[in-house]
Amino acid sequence: MKLAPSTIAATLALGLLAATPAAAAGPDAVPPATANAVPPDATPGADGDAAADSSAAQADVPAAASVAACETREQDLLARLEAHTLGPGFLTLDADDGPFLVRYEPAEEPPALGAVLVVPGPGTALPALGLLDALAAEFPPARLAVIAVQLPLLARSADLQDYATCEAAARGRLEAALARLKADGIANVAVLGIDDGAALVARALGAGLGDGSITAFAARGRWEGSVEALDLPRLELLPGRDPLARQHAAARQRASAGSDVPSRRREYPGATRGFAGYDDGVARDLRGWLHRLGDAG
């Protein structure tokens, strides 16, 4: 089911207007960049400059080795959860491929009026995604929950073609996360895709992910894909020092020319692909964008 922008705006407005003026700062309120850091557990599409581009040719990885590595890496995360070494908010949900890790930050004042579903890039381990701390600080005070999903992990040498074989499992996990939100009374969800996680979730939305519960689409970083079929308000958050990210975004903008779907593009001039030093600004800008959608309604 597709929702009109006015319906989207109305459902988001109440919780977003509850935030403080500082949290609702416009997208120009961005902190200065620091040295770019590559997360230690990041591979293709992860939150760092070492990630491979989606259009680059990659070497094949034996399927058996990838499966074994996937089981090992995810079991390591689940073991850390059991040992209480992952920090706050981490828990497990169940999907067809078994239990998987999520980070779930409920709204501080229930009932939540919406949520942000975070979809990391392929190969990214959730504990390595520093943006989650900033989102957890920004959204729950505004009565919005945050849920981030651990996508299947393969060997560190795996490329995007290898991860394509995991896409059905990844979609199953996203559906499980949405089911958890629905069980908690939350049916109004904005999605944030990180790097190639944005391409994955755009394809999933085109295939019916969420059955109308997704009301806005945001992407942060470099990814190659289409948004023409998405009848949702859209936001692109781009690293100014990554020409390829800007090139892909410009191609999407040209392809969507003439569309009446609300769309905005925000560039961070000093940011490299990993967005190091910009997590607080990105979280604030994302919430500010949703706030303005609410005001427009």
Summary of the structure (lengths in Angstrom):
residues: 297
radius of gyration: 17.7
end to end distance: 19.5
largest distance: 52.7
contacts: 1058
relative contact order: 0.20
helix: 39%
strand: 17%
